[in-house]
Amino acid sequence: MVWSSEITHIKEYEYFIDEQKLGPYKLWHHLHRLKKHNDGVLMTDIINYALPFGIIGYIAYAVLIKNKLKEIFDYRREKFDEIFNGQ
C-alpha cells in the first residue's frame, strides 16, 4: 500500500497533526495529542477519516485497510515500548 502523509501543524509539547497526501483514504487527519503523565508522556490519537469509492470503499476497508491500519498502530506501540520502556 502506498501511503504518504505530511505533518501540517505542530504546537510544541501539546500536539502535532499529520494529513494524508497519498493513500487509501479520501480524507485522513490525525491529531497526536501529547500530555505530561507521571514520568513520561501520554499520547492520544484522534483520527478523522473518510473512505473513498462509496460502498466499495467500505468493503475494501473491512477486508484490507482496517487490518493494515491495526498493524501500523500495533507496530508503533511496540516500537514506543522498545524505545521508551526498554521492552
Beta strands, then each sheet from edge to edge (+ up, - down):
strand 1: 4-11
strand 2: 15-22
strand 3: 27-37
strand 4: 40-50
sheet 1: 1+ 2- 3+ 4-
end
